[in-house]
Amino acid sequence: MIKQGHIDPVWNSNILAGLKYIRRDLSESKNAGLDIYHWNDINDRDLYGNQIALEVADDFAQELFWDSDPWPELKNKFIVIHHMRPGMIQPIHGDLYRRYSKTNNVDDIETIERVLVFLTDWQLGHVFHCADRSYDNWQAGDWVSWTGTTPHMAGNFGSAPRYTMQITGTRQ
C-alpha cells in the first residue's frame, strides 16, 4: 500500500550541505547492488553504466530533522540521507532489505516499510515513481511510503542536487 503525507521541515539547506556523503555506486562490479536491490533485469546495470549511484549520509543527529519522531509506530528504524547529483539515476527496482532483515531478524520483507521524505522542494528534472504513480511538484517535508518489494525509481535529470531521507522500519 502506498501512503503519502507531509511533515513540517525543521531542517535547512545548510544542514544538508554540511553532512558527510559517501558515494554508493551500484554499477562498479558484477556483484554491486545485489545486497540491496532486486532489479527487474539484472543486466540493467550494464545499460546504465556509472549513472546508477547515490551519495549517502548515515552519521547524523535525527534531531536535526524533526522535533518529535513523525513515525513512532515504525520499529527498528534505519535512516539515511540520499544526495543525488544531476545525472544520477536509480532505475526501476524493488528493495530486498537483506542487510536490514538480517540485522533485525525480519522473516517477511513485506512487513518492512520504507518512507521517502523529500528534503528540498521539487525542481525541474527531479523524478520519483512508486508503483503506478509519478510524483512531482513536491514540497520539502512531503513523503511517500510503501512496503516490501514495491517497484520504484528515482532520477535527477535537472541541474540541482536532489535530497531525500530514507527511513526503513517495521510495523509490529
PyMOL CGO cylinders between C-alpha atoms (Angstrom):
from pymol import cmd
from pymol.cgo import CYLINDER

trace = [
    CYLINDER, 0.00, 0.00, 0.00, 1.29, 3.44, -0.96, 0.3, 1, 1, 1, 1, 1, 1,
    CYLINDER, 1.29, 3.44, -0.96, 0.81, 6.24, 1.57, 0.3, 1, 1, 1, 1, 1, 1,
    CYLINDER, 0.81, 6.24, 1.57, 1.79, 9.86, 1.44, 0.3, 1, 1, 1, 1, 1, 1,
    CYLINDER, 1.79, 9.86, 1.44, 1.73, 12.92, 3.65, 0.3, 1, 1, 1, 1, 1, 1,
    CYLINDER, 1.73, 12.92, 3.65, 3.68, 15.91, 4.88, 0.3, 1, 1, 1, 1, 1, 1,
    CYLINDER, 3.68, 15.91, 4.88, 5.80, 16.83, 7.90, 0.3, 1, 1, 1, 1, 1, 1,
    CYLINDER, 5.80, 16.83, 7.90, 6.86, 20.37, 8.69, 0.3, 1, 1, 1, 1, 1, 1,
    CYLINDER, 6.86, 20.37, 8.69, 10.56, 20.81, 7.90, 0.3, 1, 1, 1, 1, 1, 1,
    CYLINDER, 10.56, 20.81, 7.90, 12.86, 21.91, 10.72, 0.3, 1, 1, 1, 1, 1, 1,
    CYLINDER, 12.86, 21.91, 10.72, 15.97, 21.32, 8.58, 0.3, 1, 1, 1, 1, 1, 1,
    CYLINDER, 15.97, 21.32, 8.58, 17.55, 23.67, 6.05, 0.3, 1, 1, 1, 1, 1, 1,
    CYLINDER, 17.55, 23.67, 6.05, 19.97, 23.56, 3.14, 0.3, 1, 1, 1, 1, 1, 1,
    CYLINDER, 19.97, 23.56, 3.14, 22.94, 24.32, 5.43, 0.3, 1, 1, 1, 1, 1, 1,
    CYLINDER, 22.94, 24.32, 5.43, 22.28, 21.10, 7.34, 0.3, 1, 1, 1, 1, 1, 1,
    CYLINDER, 22.28, 21.10, 7.34, 22.07, 19.10, 4.11, 0.3, 1, 1, 1, 1, 1, 1,
    CYLINDER, 22.07, 19.10, 4.11, 25.25, 20.64, 2.69, 0.3, 1, 1, 1, 1, 1, 1,
    CYLINDER, 25.25, 20.64, 2.69, 27.14, 20.03, 5.94, 0.3, 1, 1, 1, 1, 1, 1,
    CYLINDER, 27.14, 20.03, 5.94, 26.59, 16.25, 6.06, 0.3, 1, 1, 1, 1, 1, 1,
    CYLINDER, 26.59, 16.25, 6.06, 29.33, 13.82, 5.03, 0.3, 1, 1, 1, 1, 1, 1,
    CYLINDER, 29.33, 13.82, 5.03, 28.18, 11.83, 1.98, 0.3, 1, 1, 1, 1, 1, 1,
    CYLINDER, 28.18, 11.83, 1.98, 29.76, 8.62, 0.70, 0.3, 1, 1, 1, 1, 1, 1,
    CYLINDER, 29.76, 8.62, 0.70, 29.18, 7.55, -2.90, 0.3, 1, 1, 1, 1, 1, 1,
    CYLINDER, 29.18, 7.55, -2.90, 27.41, 4.23, -3.22, 0.3, 1, 1, 1, 1, 1, 1,
    CYLINDER, 27.41, 4.23, -3.22, 27.79, 3.18, -6.84, 0.3, 1, 1, 1, 1, 1, 1,
    CYLINDER, 27.79, 3.18, -6.84, 25.73, 0.16, -7.77, 0.3, 1, 1, 1, 1, 1, 1,
    CYLINDER, 25.73, 0.16, -7.77, 27.46, -0.45, -11.08, 0.3, 1, 1, 1, 1, 1, 1,
    CYLINDER, 27.46, -0.45, -11.08, 31.14, -0.80, -10.14, 0.3, 1, 1, 1, 1, 1, 1,
    CYLINDER, 31.14, -0.80, -10.14, 31.27, -4.60, -10.14, 0.3, 1, 1, 1, 1, 1, 1,
    CYLINDER, 31.27, -4.60, -10.14, 29.29, -7.61, -11.22, 0.3, 1, 1, 1, 1, 1, 1,
    CYLINDER, 29.29, -7.61, -11.22, 28.11, -8.07, -7.61, 0.3, 1, 1, 1, 1, 1, 1,
    CYLINDER, 28.11, -8.07, -7.61, 27.29, -4.42, -6.97, 0.3, 1, 1, 1, 1, 1, 1,
    CYLINDER, 27.29, -4.42, -6.97, 23.80, -3.86, -5.64, 0.3, 1, 1, 1, 1, 1, 1,
    CYLINDER, 23.80, -3.86, -5.64, 22.99, -7.50, -5.05, 0.3, 1, 1, 1, 1, 1, 1,
    CYLINDER, 22.99, -7.50, -5.05, 22.81, -6.97, -1.29, 0.3, 1, 1, 1, 1, 1, 1,
    CYLINDER, 22.81, -6.97, -1.29, 20.25, -4.20, -1.57, 0.3, 1, 1, 1, 1, 1, 1,
    CYLINDER, 20.25, -4.20, -1.57, 18.24, -4.23, -4.77, 0.3, 1, 1, 1, 1, 1, 1,
    CYLINDER, 18.24, -4.23, -4.77, 16.20, -6.62, -6.87, 0.3, 1, 1, 1, 1, 1, 1,
    CYLINDER, 16.20, -6.62, -6.87, 16.48, -5.40, -10.45, 0.3, 1, 1, 1, 1, 1, 1,
    CYLINDER, 16.48, -5.40, -10.45, 13.78, -6.28, -12.95, 0.3, 1, 1, 1, 1, 1, 1,
    CYLINDER, 13.78, -6.28, -12.95, 16.55, -7.23, -15.34, 0.3, 1, 1, 1, 1, 1, 1,
    CYLINDER, 16.55, -7.23, -15.34, 19.89, -7.96, -13.73, 0.3, 1, 1, 1, 1, 1, 1,
    CYLINDER, 19.89, -7.96, -13.73, 21.58, -6.75, -16.91, 0.3, 1, 1, 1, 1, 1, 1,
    CYLINDER, 21.58, -6.75, -16.91, 20.10, -3.26, -16.44, 0.3, 1, 1, 1, 1, 1, 1,
    CYLINDER, 20.10, -3.26, -16.44, 23.24, -2.23, -14.58, 0.3, 1, 1, 1, 1, 1, 1,
    CYLINDER, 23.24, -2.23, -14.58, 25.24, -2.69, -17.76, 0.3, 1, 1, 1, 1, 1, 1,
    CYLINDER, 25.24, -2.69, -17.76, 22.82, -0.46, -19.66, 0.3, 1, 1, 1, 1, 1, 1,
    CYLINDER, 22.82, -0.46, -19.66, 23.15, 2.47, -17.27, 0.3, 1, 1, 1, 1, 1, 1,
    CYLINDER, 23.15, 2.47, -17.27, 26.89, 2.42, -16.56, 0.3, 1, 1, 1, 1, 1, 1,
    CYLINDER, 26.89, 2.42, -16.56, 28.14, 4.66, -13.79, 0.3, 1, 1, 1, 1, 1, 1,
    CYLINDER, 28.14, 4.66, -13.79, 24.93, 6.69, -13.58, 0.3, 1, 1, 1, 1, 1, 1,
    CYLINDER, 24.93, 6.69, -13.58, 23.44, 4.26, -11.05, 0.3, 1, 1, 1, 1, 1, 1,
    CYLINDER, 23.44, 4.26, -11.05, 24.69, 5.86, -7.86, 0.3, 1, 1, 1, 1, 1, 1,
    CYLINDER, 24.69, 5.86, -7.86, 23.77, 7.74, -4.74, 0.3, 1, 1, 1, 1, 1, 1,
    CYLINDER, 23.77, 7.74, -4.74, 25.72, 9.64, -2.17, 0.3, 1, 1, 1, 1, 1, 1,
    CYLINDER, 25.72, 9.64, -2.17, 24.62, 8.54, 1.29, 0.3, 1, 1, 1, 1, 1, 1,
    CYLINDER, 24.62, 8.54, 1.29, 24.96, 10.11, 4.74, 0.3, 1, 1, 1, 1, 1, 1,
    CYLINDER, 24.96, 10.11, 4.74, 24.09, 7.90, 7.70, 0.3, 1, 1, 1, 1, 1, 1,
    CYLINDER, 24.09, 7.90, 7.70, 26.01, 9.57, 10.51, 0.3, 1, 1, 1, 1, 1, 1,
    CYLINDER, 26.01, 9.57, 10.51, 23.86, 12.49, 11.66, 0.3, 1, 1, 1, 1, 1, 1,
    CYLINDER, 23.86, 12.49, 11.66, 21.64, 13.51, 14.56, 0.3, 1, 1, 1, 1, 1, 1,
    CYLINDER, 21.64, 13.51, 14.56, 17.98, 12.80, 13.80, 0.3, 1, 1, 1, 1, 1, 1,
    CYLINDER, 17.98, 12.80, 13.80, 17.10, 15.84, 15.92, 0.3, 1, 1, 1, 1, 1, 1,
    CYLINDER, 17.10, 15.84, 15.92, 18.35, 17.98, 13.02, 0.3, 1, 1, 1, 1, 1, 1,
    CYLINDER, 18.35, 17.98, 13.02, 15.32, 16.83, 11.03, 0.3, 1, 1, 1, 1, 1, 1,
    CYLINDER, 15.32, 16.83, 11.03, 12.40, 16.75, 13.49, 0.3, 1, 1, 1, 1, 1, 1,
    CYLINDER, 12.40, 16.75, 13.49, 11.45, 17.78, 16.99, 0.3, 1, 1, 1, 1, 1, 1,
    CYLINDER, 11.45, 17.78, 16.99, 9.50, 14.58, 17.64, 0.3, 1, 1, 1, 1, 1, 1,
    CYLINDER, 9.50, 14.58, 17.64, 9.55, 11.37, 15.62, 0.3, 1, 1, 1, 1, 1, 1,
    CYLINDER, 9.55, 11.37, 15.62, 6.82, 11.56, 12.91, 0.3, 1, 1, 1, 1, 1, 1,
    CYLINDER, 6.82, 11.56, 12.91, 6.76, 7.74, 12.60, 0.3, 1, 1, 1, 1, 1, 1,
    CYLINDER, 6.76, 7.74, 12.60, 6.76, 6.40, 16.18, 0.3, 1, 1, 1, 1, 1, 1,
    CYLINDER, 6.76, 6.40, 16.18, 4.92, 3.26, 15.02, 0.3, 1, 1, 1, 1, 1, 1,
    CYLINDER, 4.92, 3.26, 15.02, 7.94, 2.15, 12.94, 0.3, 1, 1, 1, 1, 1, 1,
    CYLINDER, 7.94, 2.15, 12.94, 10.29, -0.03, 14.94, 0.3, 1, 1, 1, 1, 1, 1,
    CYLINDER, 10.29, -0.03, 14.94, 13.99, -0.72, 14.38, 0.3, 1, 1, 1, 1, 1, 1,
    CYLINDER, 13.99, -0.72, 14.38, 14.42, 2.35, 12.19, 0.3, 1, 1, 1, 1, 1, 1,
    CYLINDER, 14.42, 2.35, 12.19, 17.39, 2.71, 9.88, 0.3, 1, 1, 1, 1, 1, 1,
    CYLINDER, 17.39, 2.71, 9.88, 17.70, 6.23, 8.45, 0.3, 1, 1, 1, 1, 1, 1,
    CYLINDER, 17.70, 6.23, 8.45, 19.93, 7.61, 5.71, 0.3, 1, 1, 1, 1, 1, 1,
    CYLINDER, 19.93, 7.61, 5.71, 20.05, 10.81, 3.67, 0.3, 1, 1, 1, 1, 1, 1,
    CYLINDER, 20.05, 10.81, 3.67, 20.43, 10.46, -0.10, 0.3, 1, 1, 1, 1, 1, 1,
    CYLINDER, 20.43, 10.46, -0.10, 22.20, 13.13, -2.13, 0.3, 1, 1, 1, 1, 1, 1,
    CYLINDER, 22.20, 13.13, -2.13, 21.52, 12.56, -5.83, 0.3, 1, 1, 1, 1, 1, 1,
    CYLINDER, 21.52, 12.56, -5.83, 23.68, 14.71, -8.07, 0.3, 1, 1, 1, 1, 1, 1,
    CYLINDER, 23.68, 14.71, -8.07, 22.48, 15.74, -11.53, 0.3, 1, 1, 1, 1, 1, 1,
    CYLINDER, 22.48, 15.74, -11.53, 22.79, 12.81, -13.93, 0.3, 1, 1, 1, 1, 1, 1,
    CYLINDER, 22.79, 12.81, -13.93, 22.42, 10.10, -11.28, 0.3, 1, 1, 1, 1, 1, 1,
    CYLINDER, 22.42, 10.10, -11.28, 19.61, 7.56, -11.53, 0.3, 1, 1, 1, 1, 1, 1,
    CYLINDER, 19.61, 7.56, -11.53, 18.08, 4.63, -9.71, 0.3, 1, 1, 1, 1, 1, 1,
    CYLINDER, 18.08, 4.63, -9.71, 16.30, 2.55, -12.39, 0.3, 1, 1, 1, 1, 1, 1,
    CYLINDER, 16.30, 2.55, -12.39, 13.10, 0.74, -11.51, 0.3, 1, 1, 1, 1, 1, 1,
    CYLINDER, 13.10, 0.74, -11.51, 13.72, -1.81, -8.78, 0.3, 1, 1, 1, 1, 1, 1,
    CYLINDER, 13.72, -1.81, -8.78, 12.27, -3.37, -5.67, 0.3, 1, 1, 1, 1, 1, 1,
    CYLINDER, 12.27, -3.37, -5.67, 14.23, -3.44, -2.43, 0.3, 1, 1, 1, 1, 1, 1,
    CYLINDER, 14.23, -3.44, -2.43, 15.21, -6.77, -0.87, 0.3, 1, 1, 1, 1, 1, 1,
    CYLINDER, 15.21, -6.77, -0.87, 16.29, -5.40, 2.54, 0.3, 1, 1, 1, 1, 1, 1,
    CYLINDER, 16.29, -5.40, 2.54, 18.75, -8.28, 3.04, 0.3, 1, 1, 1, 1, 1, 1,
    CYLINDER, 18.75, -8.28, 3.04, 21.04, -6.45, 5.44, 0.3, 1, 1, 1, 1, 1, 1,
    CYLINDER, 21.04, -6.45, 5.44, 18.12, -4.84, 7.30, 0.3, 1, 1, 1, 1, 1, 1,
    CYLINDER, 18.12, -4.84, 7.30, 16.25, -8.18, 7.55, 0.3, 1, 1, 1, 1, 1, 1,
    CYLINDER, 16.25, -8.18, 7.55, 19.31, -9.99, 8.87, 0.3, 1, 1, 1, 1, 1, 1,
    CYLINDER, 19.31, -9.99, 8.87, 20.18, -7.27, 11.39, 0.3, 1, 1, 1, 1, 1, 1,
    CYLINDER, 20.18, -7.27, 11.39, 16.59, -7.03, 12.69, 0.3, 1, 1, 1, 1, 1, 1,
    CYLINDER, 16.59, -7.03, 12.69, 15.53, -10.69, 12.36, 0.3, 1, 1, 1, 1, 1, 1,
    CYLINDER, 15.53, -10.69, 12.36, 12.77, -9.99, 9.85, 0.3, 1, 1, 1, 1, 1, 1,
    CYLINDER, 12.77, -9.99, 9.85, 11.47, -13.10, 8.07, 0.3, 1, 1, 1, 1, 1, 1,
    CYLINDER, 11.47, -13.10, 8.07, 8.85, -11.48, 5.84, 0.3, 1, 1, 1, 1, 1, 1,
    CYLINDER, 8.85, -11.48, 5.84, 10.10, -8.43, 3.92, 0.3, 1, 1, 1, 1, 1, 1,
    CYLINDER, 10.10, -8.43, 3.92, 6.53, -7.47, 3.11, 0.3, 1, 1, 1, 1, 1, 1,
    CYLINDER, 6.53, -7.47, 3.11, 6.30, -6.28, 6.75, 0.3, 1, 1, 1, 1, 1, 1,
    CYLINDER, 6.30, -6.28, 6.75, 9.08, -3.76, 6.13, 0.3, 1, 1, 1, 1, 1, 1,
    CYLINDER, 9.08, -3.76, 6.13, 8.01, -0.20, 5.41, 0.3, 1, 1, 1, 1, 1, 1,
    CYLINDER, 8.01, -0.20, 5.41, 10.13, 2.37, 3.62, 0.3, 1, 1, 1, 1, 1, 1,
    CYLINDER, 10.13, 2.37, 3.62, 9.40, 6.10, 3.92, 0.3, 1, 1, 1, 1, 1, 1,
    CYLINDER, 9.40, 6.10, 3.92, 10.97, 8.56, 1.49, 0.3, 1, 1, 1, 1, 1, 1,
    CYLINDER, 10.97, 8.56, 1.49, 10.95, 12.16, 2.71, 0.3, 1, 1, 1, 1, 1, 1,
    CYLINDER, 10.95, 12.16, 2.71, 11.70, 14.91, 0.20, 0.3, 1, 1, 1, 1, 1, 1,
    CYLINDER, 11.70, 14.91, 0.20, 14.09, 17.29, 1.98, 0.3, 1, 1, 1, 1, 1, 1,
    CYLINDER, 14.09, 17.29, 1.98, 14.00, 20.08, -0.61, 0.3, 1, 1, 1, 1, 1, 1,
    CYLINDER, 14.00, 20.08, -0.61, 11.31, 21.45, -2.88, 0.3, 1, 1, 1, 1, 1, 1,
    CYLINDER, 11.31, 21.45, -2.88, 10.91, 19.75, -6.26, 0.3, 1, 1, 1, 1, 1, 1,
    CYLINDER, 10.91, 19.75, -6.26, 12.90, 21.21, -9.13, 0.3, 1, 1, 1, 1, 1, 1,
    CYLINDER, 12.90, 21.21, -9.13, 12.59, 20.59, -12.85, 0.3, 1, 1, 1, 1, 1, 1,
    CYLINDER, 12.59, 20.59, -12.85, 14.35, 17.31, -13.64, 0.3, 1, 1, 1, 1, 1, 1,
    CYLINDER, 14.35, 17.31, -13.64, 13.82, 15.65, -10.24, 0.3, 1, 1, 1, 1, 1, 1,
    CYLINDER, 13.82, 15.65, -10.24, 11.96, 12.37, -10.74, 0.3, 1, 1, 1, 1, 1, 1,
    CYLINDER, 11.96, 12.37, -10.74, 10.32, 9.81, -8.47, 0.3, 1, 1, 1, 1, 1, 1,
    CYLINDER, 10.32, 9.81, -8.47, 7.94, 6.98, -9.36, 0.3, 1, 1, 1, 1, 1, 1,
    CYLINDER, 7.94, 6.98, -9.36, 6.48, 4.41, -6.97, 0.3, 1, 1, 1, 1, 1, 1,
    CYLINDER, 6.48, 4.41, -6.97, 4.27, 1.53, -8.12, 0.3, 1, 1, 1, 1, 1, 1,
    CYLINDER, 4.27, 1.53, -8.12, 1.93, 3.09, -10.68, 0.3, 1, 1, 1, 1, 1, 1,
    CYLINDER, 1.93, 3.09, -10.68, 2.32, 6.72, -9.54, 0.3, 1, 1, 1, 1, 1, 1,
    CYLINDER, 2.32, 6.72, -9.54, 4.59, 9.54, -10.64, 0.3, 1, 1, 1, 1, 1, 1,
    CYLINDER, 4.59, 9.54, -10.64, 5.46, 12.32, -8.21, 0.3, 1, 1, 1, 1, 1, 1,
    CYLINDER, 5.46, 12.32, -8.21, 6.50, 15.89, -8.93, 0.3, 1, 1, 1, 1, 1, 1,
    CYLINDER, 6.50, 15.89, -8.93, 5.95, 19.40, -7.57, 0.3, 1, 1, 1, 1, 1, 1,
    CYLINDER, 5.95, 19.40, -7.57, 6.66, 18.14, -4.05, 0.3, 1, 1, 1, 1, 1, 1,
    CYLINDER, 6.66, 18.14, -4.05, 7.48, 20.49, -1.19, 0.3, 1, 1, 1, 1, 1, 1,
    CYLINDER, 7.48, 20.49, -1.19, 10.16, 19.91, 1.43, 0.3, 1, 1, 1, 1, 1, 1,
    CYLINDER, 10.16, 19.91, 1.43, 8.57, 17.63, 4.04, 0.3, 1, 1, 1, 1, 1, 1,
    CYLINDER, 8.57, 17.63, 4.04, 6.30, 15.71, 1.65, 0.3, 1, 1, 1, 1, 1, 1,
    CYLINDER, 6.30, 15.71, 1.65, 6.73, 11.95, 1.98, 0.3, 1, 1, 1, 1, 1, 1,
    CYLINDER, 6.73, 11.95, 1.98, 5.76, 8.70, 0.29, 0.3, 1, 1, 1, 1, 1, 1,
    CYLINDER, 5.76, 8.70, 0.29, 5.85, 5.25, 1.88, 0.3, 1, 1, 1, 1, 1, 1,
    CYLINDER, 5.85, 5.25, 1.88, 5.49, 1.69, 0.64, 0.3, 1, 1, 1, 1, 1, 1,
    CYLINDER, 5.49, 1.69, 0.64, 6.02, -1.84, 1.88, 0.3, 1, 1, 1, 1, 1, 1,
    CYLINDER, 6.02, -1.84, 1.88, 8.10, -4.75, 0.72, 0.3, 1, 1, 1, 1, 1, 1,
    CYLINDER, 8.10, -4.75, 0.72, 9.37, -5.02, -2.83, 0.3, 1, 1, 1, 1, 1, 1,
    CYLINDER, 9.37, -5.02, -2.83, 7.11, -2.34, -4.32, 0.3, 1, 1, 1, 1, 1, 1,
    CYLINDER, 7.11, -2.34, -4.32, 8.76, -1.20, -7.58, 0.3, 1, 1, 1, 1, 1, 1,
    CYLINDER, 8.76, -1.20, -7.58, 10.08, 2.36, -7.59, 0.3, 1, 1, 1, 1, 1, 1,
    CYLINDER, 10.08, 2.36, -7.59, 12.66, 4.53, -9.34, 0.3, 1, 1, 1, 1, 1, 1,
    CYLINDER, 12.66, 4.53, -9.34, 14.33, 7.91, -9.00, 0.3, 1, 1, 1, 1, 1, 1,
    CYLINDER, 14.33, 7.91, -9.00, 16.48, 10.20, -11.04, 0.3, 1, 1, 1, 1, 1, 1,
    CYLINDER, 16.48, 10.20, -11.04, 17.97, 13.63, -11.25, 0.3, 1, 1, 1, 1, 1, 1,
    CYLINDER, 17.97, 13.63, -11.25, 17.86, 14.99, -14.77, 0.3, 1, 1, 1, 1, 1, 1,
    CYLINDER, 17.86, 14.99, -14.77, 17.97, 18.58, -13.53, 0.3, 1, 1, 1, 1, 1, 1,
    CYLINDER, 17.97, 18.58, -13.53, 20.74, 20.95, -12.55, 0.3, 1, 1, 1, 1, 1, 1,
    CYLINDER, 20.74, 20.95, -12.55, 20.37, 21.00, -8.73, 0.3, 1, 1, 1, 1, 1, 1,
    CYLINDER, 20.37, 21.00, -8.73, 21.04, 18.22, -6.18, 0.3, 1, 1, 1, 1, 1, 1,
    CYLINDER, 21.04, 18.22, -6.18, 18.06, 16.11, -5.07, 0.3, 1, 1, 1, 1, 1, 1,
    CYLINDER, 18.06, 16.11, -5.07, 17.98, 15.36, -1.33, 0.3, 1, 1, 1, 1, 1, 1,
    CYLINDER, 17.98, 15.36, -1.33, 15.78, 12.72, 0.29, 0.3, 1, 1, 1, 1, 1, 1,
    CYLINDER, 15.78, 12.72, 0.29, 15.66, 10.91, 3.62, 0.3, 1, 1, 1, 1, 1, 1,
    CYLINDER, 15.66, 10.91, 3.62, 15.04, 7.18, 3.54, 0.3, 1, 1, 1, 1, 1, 1,
    CYLINDER, 15.04, 7.18, 3.54, 13.55, 5.62, 6.66, 0.3, 1, 1, 1, 1, 1, 1,
    CYLINDER, 13.55, 5.62, 6.66, 13.28, 1.84, 6.87, 0.3, 1, 1, 1, 1, 1, 1,
    CYLINDER, 13.28, 1.84, 6.87, 11.37, 0.14, 9.69, 0.3, 1, 1, 1, 1, 1, 1,
    CYLINDER, 11.37, 0.14, 9.69, 8.84, -2.48, 10.63, 0.3, 1, 1, 1, 1, 1, 1,
    CYLINDER, 8.84, -2.48, 10.63, 5.31, -2.16, 11.95, 0.3, 1, 1, 1, 1, 1, 1,
    CYLINDER, 5.31, -2.16, 11.95, 4.72, -4.53, 14.84, 0.3, 1, 1, 1, 1, 1, 1,
]
cmd.load_cgo(trace, "trace")
